[in-house]
């Protein structure tokens, strides 16, 4: 995570089971080296977790631990999430339950 992203992550603190992510840029070239026009590029569904909330609160007041951590790569749903722009960077807020999968590397 770059220094600018880390600084923004300190300013935006998700609440409860919210996860702040930054989408990974879509591919601009094919494997054969052909440039892909902007309209034909697929929407990036992979993202890096930038910040997480403490977890959903139970009736007893305890927080359930989150399944993702800062730095994890995740697979997002095609639609949903709240777009957040700060200092020229674009982020998205999702509920933990909306995240489709965690990508192990």
C-alpha positions as CSV (number, residue, x, y, z in Angstrom):
1,X,0.0,0.0,0.0
2,X,1.5,3.3,-1.0
3,X,2.0,6.2,1.5
4,X,-0.8,8.3,0.0
5,X,-3.3,5.4,0.3
6,X,-2.1,4.7,3.9
7,X,-2.7,8.3,4.8
8,X,-6.2,8.3,3.4
9,X,-6.9,5.0,5.2
10,X,-6.1,6.7,8.5
11,X,-8.6,9.5,7.6
12,X,-11.5,7.2,6.6
13,X,-12.3,4.7,9.4
14,X,-15.1,2.3,8.4
15,X,-17.7,1.5,11.1
16,X,-19.1,-1.9,12.1
17,X,-18.7,-4.5,9.3
18,X,-17.8,-2.0,6.6
19,X,-14.7,-2.5,4.4
20,X,-12.9,0.2,2.5
21,X,-11.3,-1.1,-0.8
22,X,-9.4,0.3,-3.7
23,X,-10.1,-1.4,-7.0
24,X,-7.2,-2.8,-9.0
25,X,-6.8,-1.0,-12.3
26,X,-8.3,-2.8,-15.3
27,X,-6.0,-4.3,-17.9
28,X,-5.3,-1.9,-20.7
29,X,-3.4,-4.4,-22.9
30,X,-4.2,-7.9,-24.0
31,X,-1.7,-10.7,-23.5
32,X,-0.7,-10.3,-27.1
33,X,0.1,-6.6,-26.6
34,X,-2.9,-5.1,-28.2
35,X,-4.3,-2.0,-26.6
36,X,-7.8,-2.4,-25.3
37,X,-10.1,0.6,-25.8
38,X,-11.5,2.2,-22.6
39,X,-15.1,1.3,-23.5
40,X,-14.1,-2.4,-24.0
41,X,-12.2,-2.7,-20.7
42,X,-14.0,-4.8,-18.1
43,X,-14.9,-3.2,-14.8
44,X,-12.3,-4.3,-12.3
45,X,-13.8,-6.7,-9.8
46,X,-10.6,-7.2,-7.8
47,X,-9.6,-4.8,-5.1
48,X,-7.2,-4.4,-2.2
49,X,-8.6,-3.9,1.3
50,X,-7.4,-0.5,2.6
51,X,-9.3,-0.3,6.0
52,X,-11.8,-2.3,7.9
53,X,-14.2,-1.7,10.7
54,X,-14.2,-3.5,14.1
55,X,-16.9,-6.0,13.0
56,X,-20.6,-6.4,13.4
57,X,-21.8,-6.0,17.0
58,X,-23.7,-8.9,18.6
59,X,-26.6,-8.4,21.1
60,X,-24.2,-8.8,24.0
61,X,-22.1,-5.9,22.6
62,X,-19.1,-7.9,21.5
63,X,-17.7,-7.5,18.0
64,X,-17.5,-10.5,15.7
65,X,-14.0,-10.6,14.0
66,X,-13.8,-9.6,10.3
67,X,-12.9,-12.3,7.7
68,X,-10.7,-9.9,5.8
69,X,-7.7,-7.8,6.9
70,X,-5.9,-4.7,5.5
71,X,-3.8,-5.7,2.5
72,X,-6.0,-8.6,1.4
73,X,-7.1,-8.9,-2.2
74,X,-10.8,-9.5,-2.6
75,X,-13.3,-10.2,-5.3
76,X,-16.2,-7.6,-5.4
77,X,-19.7,-7.9,-6.7
78,X,-20.3,-6.2,-10.1
79,X,-22.7,-3.7,-8.5
80,X,-23.1,-2.1,-5.1
81,X,-20.9,-0.4,-2.6
82,X,-20.5,3.3,-2.0
83,X,-18.0,5.3,-4.0
84,X,-15.7,7.6,-2.0
85,X,-13.3,10.1,-3.6
86,X,-10.6,11.7,-1.5
87,X,-7.4,13.5,-2.5
88,X,-7.8,12.4,-6.1
89,X,-8.1,8.7,-5.2
90,X,-11.2,6.6,-5.7
91,X,-12.3,4.1,-3.0
92,X,-15.4,2.0,-2.4
93,X,-17.1,1.0,0.9
94,X,-18.8,-2.4,1.1
95,X,-20.3,-4.4,3.9
96,X,-18.2,-7.5,4.6
97,X,-21.1,-9.8,3.7
98,X,-21.2,-8.2,0.2
99,X,-17.6,-9.2,-0.6
100,X,-17.7,-12.2,-2.9
101,X,-14.3,-13.9,-2.1
102,X,-10.9,-13.4,-0.6
103,X,-8.1,-14.1,-3.1
104,X,-5.1,-16.0,-1.7
105,X,-1.8,-15.4,-3.4
